Amino acid sequence: MGMSIGELRHEIEDIDLEIAKLLASRFFLCTCIGIEKKKNGMSVLDEKVKHSAGKIYSKVLGEYGEAIYETIHEQSVKIQSKL
């Protein structure tokens, strides 16, 4: 017999917590990169990096990957722009 809806939702909550922790780590690193970019007079946007990372999300997540990456990238740019 399979898992109940409640059990499945609990599994999703556990995964969401892990995703949130990973995003917090990613955004911390984005802040560090933003500080270095500011020190060196570099632009916040780097299209080459954006394109490369976006391909990773698309490869792993298929049709949903691009939209998810766009949201993450948008928040990363906001973080760096506020420095």
FENGI-V418717 format. One record per helix or strand. SS is the DSSP state (helix for helix, strand for strand). FROM is the first residue (numbers start at 1). LEN is the number of residues. If there is no record, write none. Layout:
BEGIN
ss: [SS:SS]
from: [FROM:FROM]
len: [LEN:LEN]
END
This chain:
BEGIN
ss: [helix:helix]
from: [5:47]
len: [35:35]
END
